[in-house]
Amino acid sequence: MGGKCPHRHVKKRRYSHKTARRTKFLVNGDDMVFDELKKSEEERKPLPVDEDLPGMGQYYCIHCDRYFANVSVRDEHFKTKRHRKRVKQMMGPAPHTQLDADLASGMGMPDNGPKLMST
């Protein structure tokens, strides 16, 4: 009656789900990252030194909005599937913005279309 616990993989899945949920709220929105990517190299500010961020805030991936501890970790990140998907997503059409959401919910300016008949 020995062997591994049959429910062992469930705990692992639950843990990874929690970390995914935790990190979901730490990144910038897609629209903010998209706007940052559209800026030219001259308009982008150099990264300030920040002791609270990994690698003093000097190793940053713009597409994924992540900081890394050193150059080698960042370069490994550039080879991952998650990063390549994110780059492809950011090179496509512009993501939805808060203005789009407001208009869709009816909170923005009304768009009734052109008048069909004038009286």
C-alpha positions as CSV (number, residue, x, y, z in Angstrom):
1,M,0.0,0.0,0.0
2,G,2.9,2.3,-0.6
3,G,3.5,4.8,-3.4
4,K,2.8,8.4,-4.1
5,C,-0.3,10.2,-2.9
6,P,-2.9,10.2,-5.8
7,H,-3.9,13.8,-5.0
8,R,-0.4,15.2,-5.0
9,H,-0.7,16.9,-8.4
10,V,-3.9,18.8,-7.3
11,K,-1.9,20.8,-4.7
12,K,0.7,21.7,-7.2
13,R,-2.0,22.9,-9.6
14,R,-3.6,25.0,-6.9
15,Y,-0.3,26.7,-6.0
16,S,0.5,27.7,-9.6
17,H,-3.1,29.1,-10.0
18,K,-2.5,31.3,-6.9
19,T,0.8,32.7,-8.2
20,A,-0.8,33.4,-11.6
21,R,-3.6,35.3,-9.9
22,R,-1.2,37.2,-7.7
23,T,1.0,38.4,-10.6
24,K,-2.0,39.2,-12.8
25,F,-2.6,42.5,-10.9
26,L,1.1,43.6,-10.8
27,V,1.6,44.2,-14.5
28,N,0.6,47.3,-16.5
29,G,-2.4,47.0,-18.7
30,D,-2.0,46.0,-22.3
31,D,-3.0,49.5,-23.5
32,M,-0.2,51.1,-21.4
33,V,2.4,48.7,-22.7
34,F,1.2,49.2,-26.2
35,D,1.5,53.0,-25.9
36,E,5.0,52.6,-24.5
37,L,6.1,50.5,-27.4
38,K,4.8,53.0,-29.9
39,K,7.2,55.7,-28.5
40,S,10.5,56.2,-30.3
41,E,13.8,55.4,-28.7
42,E,14.5,59.1,-28.0
43,E,11.1,59.6,-26.2
44,R,11.7,56.6,-23.8
45,K,13.3,57.6,-20.6
46,P,16.4,55.8,-19.3
47,L,15.7,53.4,-16.5
48,P,16.3,54.9,-13.1
49,V,18.2,53.0,-10.4
50,D,15.7,51.6,-7.9
51,E,16.9,49.5,-5.0
52,D,13.5,47.9,-4.5
53,L,13.4,46.3,-8.0
54,P,15.3,43.2,-9.0
55,G,18.6,44.1,-10.6
56,M,18.3,47.7,-9.4
57,G,15.6,48.2,-12.0
58,Q,18.1,48.1,-14.9
59,Y,17.1,44.9,-16.7
60,Y,13.5,45.4,-18.0
61,C,11.3,43.7,-20.6
62,I,9.0,46.3,-22.1
63,H,6.7,43.8,-23.7
64,C,6.0,41.8,-20.5
65,D,6.5,44.7,-18.1
66,R,8.9,42.7,-15.9
67,Y,12.2,43.4,-14.2
68,F,15.0,40.8,-14.0
69,A,18.0,40.3,-11.7
70,N,20.7,40.3,-14.4
71,V,21.2,40.2,-18.2
72,S,21.4,36.5,-18.5
73,V,18.0,36.0,-16.8
74,R,16.5,38.6,-19.1
75,D,18.0,37.0,-22.2
76,E,16.6,33.6,-21.2
77,H,13.2,35.3,-20.8
78,F,13.5,36.6,-24.3
79,K,13.6,33.0,-25.5
80,T,10.5,31.8,-23.7
81,K,7.1,31.1,-25.3
82,R,5.3,33.5,-23.0
83,H,7.5,36.4,-24.2
84,R,7.2,35.5,-27.8
85,K,3.4,35.4,-27.5
86,R,3.4,38.7,-25.8
87,V,5.5,40.3,-28.5
88,K,3.2,38.9,-31.2
89,Q,0.2,40.2,-29.3
90,M,1.7,43.7,-28.9
91,M,2.6,43.9,-32.6
92,G,-1.0,43.3,-33.6
93,P,-4.0,45.7,-33.4
94,A,-4.2,48.1,-30.5
95,P,-5.7,46.6,-27.4
96,H,-9.0,47.9,-25.9
97,T,-8.7,51.0,-23.8
98,Q,-10.8,52.4,-20.9
99,L,-12.6,54.7,-23.4
100,D,-13.6,51.7,-25.5
101,A,-15.0,50.1,-22.4
102,D,-17.0,53.2,-21.4
103,L,-18.5,53.5,-24.8
104,A,-19.5,49.9,-24.9
105,S,-21.2,50.1,-21.5
106,G,-23.1,53.2,-22.6
107,M,-21.3,55.6,-20.2
108,G,-19.5,57.5,-22.9
109,M,-20.9,60.0,-25.5
110,P,-23.9,58.6,-27.3
111,D,-23.4,57.6,-30.9
112,N,-26.8,57.5,-32.5
113,G,-25.5,57.4,-36.0
114,P,-26.4,59.7,-38.9
115,K,-29.9,61.2,-39.0
116,L,-32.1,59.3,-41.5
117,M,-34.9,61.9,-41.8
118,S,-34.9,65.5,-40.9
119,T,-38.2,67.2,-40.1
